[in-house]
Amino acid sequence: MRAVFSVVGLLLVVLIVGLLAKKQLTGVPAPATPAAVSSGNPAPLSGTPQQQVRQFRKALQDSMQAPRPEPDTK
């Protein structure tokens, strides 16, 4: 009798996890509006591969912060 309850409980857990996974995998897709791009998301790269590398490096340099000053260790 205990084994029957264990198997039923295990099947119930697998069913719930499966339903949650299905819900996550069929989520709402992100909107492809210009507002999404202007909200801080970078624009997609365009041009030749060399131009894309330059665009990426420029975006990376623009996003880097100034280094923190080192604390005095006296």
Secondary structure, DSSP 8 states (H G I E B T S, - for coil): -HHHHHHHHHHHHHHHHHHHHHHHHT------SHHHHHTT------S-HHHHHHHHHHHHHHH-----------
